[in-house]
């Protein structure tokens, strides 16, 4: 093991908030959240999502930061050292290992989708979709997936940009990039929302998102809607990936974890909702199906952009927004691996970045080949891309997140937790109810439902 002692720290609260929000605000907000809203009951899903993120996402986020701050090391060693300091087994380190590995695996295929966004930004800017009908736009998307060279080029560019940012360090790289990209992302969102206000479909989108049909939460599809919301609330905050434990390890003792978590959760949620207001008015004003699924932004939206006035410009801005969102998450996904290599080996940060990037890039190439040359390569009935997605999202992340909240609620000394959070009286009682019972049970329900389905 390396004997390096200097552990990076965030330079300011704002820098930390921007980095944490950047990690949370990714393709899950801009790509996945809108199509899940469309598939899962519109505003009924939004209401369920807001409740779940408050009762499950929030406490797990605080727990992961707390473990990282107490450990002041990579996720594996933070869990190990904190457990040992509480007189418990160091085998809790396995939770950190699962988190680091989960983030590593996710970035391998996440980078492929980030490459799609970069490719589409160029395509929209060059007018590729202008005047194309739905069949032709779908043909462009399928043509991209069928080309190993195209996918590899854009995957490589995306990973290269990610590597350059993180190689600059925690404050000069991740923090500075987040301070630039998150405000830019918000600005681009509001530009598109402003366009929508002036060009129709906006009132319909507001109603769709914010006027809950409560009957859907009591009807035959209620369990599906609630479980979908519960799962997305958990995953949107980058929980169970070692990311927030890593980010917590760069925190000083003077930071209030609860107030920072409240800020991050609010900003993440607001951006997800504003993304809905950026996407659904375009969908409704062009008579498209909001329940188009994963193809919502890569097939449905380009059809609309190709037929509207200034559509090429608006589409370019939209996919620049998607790219920013993907990058702010990718730099957080690679950071647990880099911190681990820095602390557990003699490698410098630059060397750690190179090693991690190459390994992730190689696995990403295998994932993108599953759309073409290796489409017939199946493992447990899944191609490589789908296997990586299901293994992480359905198994590794929920188990690591569950372990983190159980660790904070049942393994750590509650005097230590109370000291870390600065709680007393009713607030402390509420925290214990949520951390010991509500959040763990919620994650268990999601996990069991996943196994059954």
C-alpha positions as CSV (number, residue, x, y, z in Angstrom):
1,X,0.0,0.0,0.0
2,X,1.1,3.5,-0.7
3,X,2.0,5.8,2.2
4,X,0.6,8.9,0.7
5,X,-0.8,11.2,3.5
6,X,-2.1,14.3,1.7
7,X,-5.8,13.9,1.1
8,X,-7.5,16.3,-1.2
9,X,-10.2,18.7,0.1
10,X,-12.9,20.7,-1.5
11,X,-11.9,24.4,-1.6
12,X,-15.4,25.7,-0.7
13,X,-19.0,24.7,0.0
14,X,-20.0,26.0,-3.4
15,X,-17.4,23.8,-5.1
16,X,-18.6,20.8,-3.2
17,X,-22.3,21.5,-3.9
18,X,-21.6,21.9,-7.6
19,X,-19.6,18.7,-7.8
20,X,-22.2,16.7,-5.9
21,X,-25.0,18.2,-8.0
22,X,-23.0,17.5,-11.1
23,X,-22.7,13.9,-10.1
24,X,-26.4,13.6,-9.4
25,X,-27.5,15.6,-12.5
26,X,-26.7,13.3,-15.4
27,X,-28.4,11.3,-18.1
28,X,-30.8,10.1,-15.4
29,X,-32.3,13.6,-15.2
30,X,-32.2,14.7,-18.9
31,X,-32.7,11.3,-20.6
32,X,-34.2,8.8,-18.1
33,X,-36.4,10.9,-15.9
34,X,-38.6,12.4,-18.8
35,X,-39.2,9.0,-20.4
36,X,-40.0,7.4,-17.1
37,X,-42.5,10.1,-16.4
38,X,-44.0,9.4,-19.8
39,X,-44.1,5.6,-19.2
40,X,-45.3,5.7,-15.6
41,X,-48.3,7.9,-15.3
42,X,-47.1,11.5,-15.7
43,X,-47.6,13.6,-12.6
44,X,-48.5,10.6,-10.5
45,X,-45.0,9.3,-11.0
46,X,-43.5,12.8,-10.2
47,X,-45.4,12.9,-6.9
48,X,-44.2,9.4,-5.9
49,X,-40.7,10.3,-7.0
50,X,-40.6,13.4,-4.8
51,X,-41.8,11.4,-1.7
52,X,-39.3,8.6,-2.3
53,X,-36.3,10.9,-2.9
54,X,-37.1,12.6,0.5
55,X,-37.6,9.5,2.5
56,X,-34.9,7.2,0.9
57,X,-32.5,9.2,-1.3
58,X,-31.8,11.9,1.2
59,X,-30.8,9.7,4.2
60,X,-28.7,7.4,2.1
61,X,-26.9,10.4,0.6
62,X,-26.1,11.7,4.1
63,X,-25.0,8.3,5.3
64,X,-22.5,7.9,2.4
65,X,-21.0,11.4,2.9
66,X,-20.8,10.7,6.6
67,X,-18.9,7.4,6.2
68,X,-16.5,9.0,3.7
69,X,-15.8,12.1,5.9
70,X,-15.1,9.9,8.9
71,X,-12.9,7.6,6.9
72,X,-11.0,10.3,4.9
73,X,-10.0,7.6,2.4
74,X,-11.3,5.7,-0.7
75,X,-14.7,3.8,-0.2
76,X,-13.0,0.5,0.6
77,X,-10.7,1.9,3.3
78,X,-13.3,4.3,4.7
79,X,-15.8,1.5,5.4
80,X,-13.0,-0.7,6.8
81,X,-11.5,2.1,9.1
82,X,-14.8,3.4,10.3
83,X,-16.0,-0.1,11.1
84,X,-12.8,-0.9,13.0
85,X,-13.1,2.4,15.0
86,X,-16.5,1.3,16.1
87,X,-15.2,-2.2,17.1
88,X,-16.8,-3.9,14.2
89,X,-15.4,-6.2,11.5
90,X,-13.2,-4.7,8.7
91,X,-15.0,-6.9,6.3
92,X,-17.4,-4.0,5.8
93,X,-14.7,-2.9,3.3
94,X,-16.5,-5.2,0.7
95,X,-19.3,-2.5,0.5
96,X,-16.7,0.0,-0.6
97,X,-15.3,-2.4,-3.1
98,X,-18.8,-3.1,-4.6
99,X,-19.3,0.7,-4.9
100,X,-16.0,1.3,-6.7
101,X,-16.5,-1.6,-9.0
102,X,-20.1,-0.5,-9.7
103,X,-19.0,3.0,-10.7
104,X,-16.3,1.5,-12.9
105,X,-18.7,-0.8,-14.7
106,X,-21.4,1.9,-15.1
107,X,-19.0,4.4,-16.7
108,X,-18.0,1.8,-19.3
109,X,-21.4,1.9,-20.9
110,X,-22.4,5.4,-19.7
111,X,-19.5,6.7,-21.8
112,X,-21.0,5.0,-24.9
113,X,-24.3,6.9,-24.4
114,X,-22.3,10.1,-23.7
115,X,-20.7,9.5,-27.1
116,X,-24.2,9.3,-28.7
117,X,-25.0,12.8,-27.3
118,X,-21.8,14.2,-28.7
119,X,-22.5,12.6,-32.1
120,X,-26.1,14.0,-32.1
121,X,-24.9,17.5,-31.1
122,X,-22.8,17.5,-34.3
123,X,-25.6,15.9,-36.4
124,X,-28.1,18.6,-35.3
125,X,-25.6,21.4,-35.9
126,X,-24.9,20.2,-39.4
127,X,-28.7,19.9,-40.3
128,X,-28.7,16.1,-40.6
129,X,-32.3,15.8,-39.3
130,X,-33.8,18.8,-41.1
131,X,-36.9,17.7,-43.0
132,X,-36.6,14.0,-42.0
133,X,-39.7,11.9,-41.2
134,X,-39.8,9.5,-38.3
135,X,-38.7,6.5,-40.2
136,X,-35.6,8.4,-41.6
137,X,-34.7,9.7,-38.1
138,X,-34.9,6.2,-36.7
139,X,-32.7,5.0,-39.5
140,X,-30.0,7.6,-38.5
141,X,-30.1,6.2,-34.9
142,X,-29.9,2.6,-36.0
143,X,-27.2,3.4,-38.5
144,X,-25.1,4.9,-35.7
145,X,-25.6,1.8,-33.5
146,X,-24.6,-0.4,-36.4
147,X,-21.3,1.3,-37.0
148,X,-18.5,0.1,-34.6
149,X,-16.1,2.8,-35.8
150,X,-18.6,5.6,-35.2
151,X,-19.4,4.4,-31.7
152,X,-15.8,3.9,-30.9
153,X,-14.7,7.4,-32.0
154,X,-17.3,9.2,-29.9
155,X,-16.9,6.9,-26.9
156,X,-13.1,7.6,-27.1
157,X,-13.7,11.4,-27.3
158,X,-16.0,11.3,-24.4
159,X,-13.7,9.3,-22.2
160,X,-10.8,11.5,-23.3
161,X,-12.6,14.7,-22.1
162,X,-13.5,12.9,-18.8
163,X,-9.9,11.9,-18.3
164,X,-8.5,15.4,-18.9
165,X,-10.9,16.9,-16.4
166,X,-10.2,14.5,-13.5
167,X,-6.4,14.4,-14.2
168,X,-6.3,18.1,-13.1
169,X,-7.3,17.0,-9.6
170,X,-10.2,17.5,-7.2
171,X,-10.2,21.3,-7.0
172,X,-8.6,22.3,-10.3
173,X,-10.4,19.6,-12.3
174,X,-13.7,18.2,-10.9
175,X,-14.6,21.2,-8.8
176,X,-13.7,23.8,-11.4
177,X,-15.4,21.9,-14.3
178,X,-18.6,21.5,-12.2
179,X,-18.7,25.2,-11.4
180,X,-18.6,25.9,-15.1
181,X,-20.8,23.1,-16.5
182,X,-23.7,23.1,-13.9
183,X,-24.5,26.8,-14.4
184,X,-24.2,26.3,-18.2
185,X,-26.4,23.3,-18.0
186,X,-29.0,25.3,-16.1
187,X,-28.8,28.2,-18.5
188,X,-29.3,25.9,-21.5
189,X,-32.3,24.3,-19.9
190,X,-33.9,27.6,-19.2
191,X,-33.2,28.8,-22.8
192,X,-35.1,25.8,-24.1
193,X,-37.9,26.2,-21.6
194,X,-38.1,29.9,-22.7
195,X,-38.4,28.8,-26.3
196,X,-41.2,26.4,-25.3
197,X,-43.1,29.1,-23.5
198,X,-43.2,31.1,-26.7
199,X,-44.0,28.2,-29.1
200,X,-46.7,26.1,-27.7
201,X,-47.2,22.9,-25.7
202,X,-46.0,24.5,-22.5
203,X,-49.3,24.6,-20.6
204,X,-50.0,21.0,-21.5
205,X,-46.6,20.0,-20.2
206,X,-47.2,21.8,-16.9
207,X,-50.5,20.0,-16.4
208,X,-48.9,16.7,-17.3
209,X,-46.1,17.1,-14.8
210,X,-47.7,19.0,-11.9
211,X,-51.4,18.0,-11.7
212,X,-51.3,14.6,-10.1
213,X,-54.0,12.1,-11.0
214,X,-54.1,10.4,-7.6
215,X,-56.3,7.6,-8.9
216,X,-53.2,6.3,-10.6
217,X,-51.5,5.8,-7.2
218,X,-54.4,3.7,-6.0
219,X,-55.3,1.9,-9.3
220,X,-54.0,-1.4,-10.8
221,X,-50.7,0.2,-11.9
222,X,-50.0,1.9,-8.6
223,X,-47.3,-0.6,-7.4
224,X,-45.5,-0.3,-10.7
225,X,-45.5,3.5,-10.6
226,X,-44.4,3.7,-6.9
227,X,-41.6,1.1,-7.4
228,X,-40.3,2.8,-10.5
229,X,-40.3,6.1,-8.6
230,X,-38.5,4.5,-5.7
231,X,-35.9,3.0,-7.9
232,X,-35.2,6.2,-9.8
233,X,-35.1,8.3,-6.6
234,X,-32.4,6.0,-5.3
235,X,-30.3,5.9,-8.5
236,X,-30.5,9.6,-9.5
237,X,-28.4,10.7,-6.6
238,X,-25.4,8.5,-7.5
239,X,-26.0,6.3,-4.5
240,X,-24.4,2.9,-4.0
241,X,-21.5,3.7,-6.5
242,X,-18.8,4.8,-4.0
243,X,-19.1,8.3,-5.5
244,X,-20.7,10.0,-2.5
245,X,-18.4,8.2,-0.1
246,X,-15.4,9.4,-2.2
247,X,-16.8,13.0,-2.3
248,X,-17.5,12.8,1.4
249,X,-13.8,11.9,2.0
250,X,-12.8,15.3,0.6
251,X,-15.1,17.1,3.1
252,X,-14.0,19.1,6.1
253,X,-15.6,18.7,9.6
254,X,-17.1,22.2,9.4
255,X,-19.6,21.2,6.7
256,X,-23.2,20.5,7.7
257,X,-24.0,17.2,5.9
258,X,-27.8,17.7,6.3
259,X,-27.9,21.2,4.9
260,X,-25.6,20.2,2.0
261,X,-27.7,17.1,1.3
262,X,-30.9,19.2,1.3
263,X,-29.4,21.7,-1.2
264,X,-28.1,18.9,-3.5
265,X,-31.5,17.0,-3.4
266,X,-33.5,20.2,-4.2
267,X,-31.2,21.3,-7.0
268,X,-31.1,17.8,-8.5
269,X,-34.9,17.5,-8.4
270,X,-35.5,21.0,-9.8
271,X,-33.2,20.3,-12.7
272,X,-35.1,17.0,-13.4
273,X,-38.4,18.8,-13.4
274,X,-37.1,21.6,-15.6
275,X,-35.8,19.0,-18.0
276,X,-39.4,17.8,-18.3
277,X,-40.5,21.3,-19.1
278,X,-37.7,21.5,-21.8
279,X,-38.7,18.2,-23.4
280,X,-42.5,17.6,-23.1
281,X,-43.7,20.9,-24.7
282,X,-41.8,19.9,-27.8
283,X,-43.3,16.4,-27.7
284,X,-46.8,17.7,-27.2
285,X,-46.7,20.6,-29.7
286,X,-45.7,18.0,-32.4
287,X,-48.3,15.4,-31.4
288,X,-45.8,12.8,-30.3
289,X,-46.1,10.1,-27.6
290,X,-44.6,11.1,-24.2
291,X,-44.3,7.4,-23.4
292,X,-41.8,6.7,-26.2
293,X,-39.4,5.2,-23.8
294,X,-35.5,5.4,-24.1
295,X,-35.8,6.6,-27.7
296,X,-37.5,9.8,-26.5
297,X,-34.5,12.1,-26.9
298,X,-32.6,10.2,-29.6
299,X,-35.6,9.5,-32.0
300,X,-38.7,11.5,-31.0
301,X,-37.0,14.9,-30.3
302,X,-34.8,14.9,-33.4
303,X,-38.0,14.5,-35.5
304,X,-39.4,17.6,-33.8
305,X,-36.1,19.5,-34.1
306,X,-35.9,18.7,-37.8
307,X,-39.3,20.1,-38.5
308,X,-39.3,23.3,-36.4
309,X,-38.0,26.8,-37.1
310,X,-34.5,27.2,-35.7
311,X,-34.7,23.5,-34.9
312,X,-31.0,22.8,-35.8
313,X,-29.9,25.5,-33.3
314,X,-32.2,24.4,-30.6
315,X,-31.4,20.7,-31.1
316,X,-27.6,21.5,-31.0
317,X,-28.1,23.4,-27.7
318,X,-30.2,20.5,-26.3
319,X,-27.6,17.9,-27.0
320,X,-24.9,20.2,-25.7
321,X,-27.0,20.2,-22.5
322,X,-27.2,16.4,-22.6
323,X,-23.4,16.2,-23.1
324,X,-22.7,18.5,-20.1
325,X,-25.0,16.4,-18.0
326,X,-23.2,13.2,-19.0
327,X,-19.8,14.7,-18.3
328,X,-20.6,16.0,-14.9
329,X,-21.6,12.4,-14.0
330,X,-18.7,10.7,-15.8
331,X,-16.1,12.6,-13.8
332,X,-17.7,11.5,-10.6
333,X,-18.0,7.9,-11.8
334,X,-14.3,7.6,-12.5
335,X,-13.2,9.3,-9.3
336,X,-13.6,6.4,-6.9
337,X,-11.3,4.2,-9.0
338,X,-8.7,7.0,-9.2
339,X,-8.8,7.7,-5.4
340,X,-8.4,3.9,-4.8
341,X,-5.4,3.6,-7.1
342,X,-3.8,6.8,-5.7
343,X,-4.1,5.6,-2.1
344,X,-3.5,1.9,-2.5
345,X,-0.6,2.0,-5.0
346,X,2.5,4.1,-5.7
347,X,0.9,5.6,-8.8
348,X,0.5,9.4,-9.2
349,X,-2.9,10.9,-9.9
350,X,-2.0,11.2,-13.6
351,X,-0.9,7.6,-13.9
352,X,-4.0,6.5,-12.0
353,X,-6.2,8.4,-14.4
354,X,-4.5,6.8,-17.4
355,X,-4.8,3.3,-16.0
356,X,-8.5,3.7,-15.0
357,X,-9.4,5.4,-18.3
358,X,-7.9,2.7,-20.5
359,X,-9.5,-0.1,-18.5
360,X,-12.9,1.6,-18.6
361,X,-12.5,2.5,-22.3
362,X,-11.7,-1.2,-23.2
363,X,-14.8,-2.4,-21.4
364,X,-16.8,0.3,-23.1
365,X,-15.6,-0.9,-26.5
366,X,-16.9,-4.4,-25.6
367,X,-20.3,-2.8,-24.6
368,X,-20.7,-0.8,-27.9
369,X,-19.8,-3.9,-30.0
370,X,-22.9,-5.5,-28.5
371,X,-25.0,-3.3,-30.8
372,X,-23.2,-4.7,-33.9
373,X,-20.3,-7.1,-34.3
374,X,-20.9,-8.9,-31.0
375,X,-24.7,-8.7,-31.0
376,X,-24.9,-12.5,-30.9
377,X,-22.7,-12.7,-27.8
378,X,-25.1,-13.3,-24.9
379,X,-24.3,-13.8,-21.3
380,X,-27.3,-15.1,-19.2
381,X,-29.5,-14.0,-22.1
382,X,-28.1,-10.5,-22.2
383,X,-25.7,-8.7,-24.5
384,X,-22.7,-7.1,-22.9
385,X,-24.3,-3.6,-22.7
386,X,-27.5,-4.9,-21.1
387,X,-25.6,-7.2,-18.8
388,X,-23.5,-4.3,-17.4
389,X,-26.6,-2.2,-17.0
390,X,-28.7,-4.8,-15.2
391,X,-25.8,-6.1,-13.0
392,X,-25.1,-2.6,-11.7
393,X,-28.6,-1.0,-11.5
394,X,-30.5,-4.0,-10.3
395,X,-28.0,-5.7,-8.0
396,X,-24.8,-3.9,-7.1
397,X,-26.1,-0.4,-6.5
398,X,-29.2,-1.2,-4.3
399,X,-27.1,-3.7,-2.2
400,X,-24.3,-1.1,-1.7
401,X,-26.8,1.6,-0.9
402,X,-28.7,-0.7,1.5
403,X,-25.4,-1.6,3.2
404,X,-24.5,2.1,3.6
405,X,-27.7,3.1,5.4
406,X,-27.7,-0.1,7.5
407,X,-24.0,0.7,8.5
408,X,-25.0,4.3,9.5
409,X,-28.2,3.2,11.3
410,X,-27.2,0.0,13.0
411,X,-23.4,-0.5,12.9
412,X,-22.0,2.9,13.7
413,X,-22.2,4.2,17.3
414,X,-25.3,6.4,17.4
415,X,-23.4,8.9,19.5
416,X,-20.9,9.2,16.6
417,X,-23.7,9.7,14.1
418,X,-25.4,12.3,16.3
419,X,-22.1,14.1,16.6
420,X,-21.5,14.0,12.8
421,X,-25.0,15.3,12.1
422,X,-25.4,17.7,15.0
423,X,-28.9,16.6,15.7
424,X,-30.9,16.5,19.0
425,X,-34.5,16.2,20.2
426,X,-37.2,15.5,17.6
427,X,-34.9,15.9,14.6
428,X,-32.7,13.1,16.0
429,X,-35.7,10.9,16.6
430,X,-36.9,11.5,13.0
431,X,-33.5,10.7,11.6
432,X,-33.3,7.4,13.4
433,X,-36.8,6.4,12.2
434,X,-35.9,7.2,8.6
435,X,-32.4,5.8,8.7
436,X,-33.1,2.6,10.7
437,X,-36.4,1.7,9.2
438,X,-38.0,3.7,6.3
439,X,-34.9,3.9,4.0
440,X,-33.6,0.3,4.4
441,X,-37.1,-1.1,4.0
442,X,-37.7,1.0,0.9
443,X,-34.5,-0.3,-0.7
444,X,-35.3,-3.9,0.2
445,X,-38.7,-3.5,-1.4
446,X,-37.1,-2.3,-4.6
447,X,-34.5,-5.1,-4.6
448,X,-37.1,-7.9,-3.9
449,X,-39.4,-6.5,-6.6
450,X,-36.4,-6.5,-9.1
451,X,-35.7,-10.2,-8.3
452,X,-39.3,-11.2,-8.7
453,X,-39.7,-9.3,-12.0
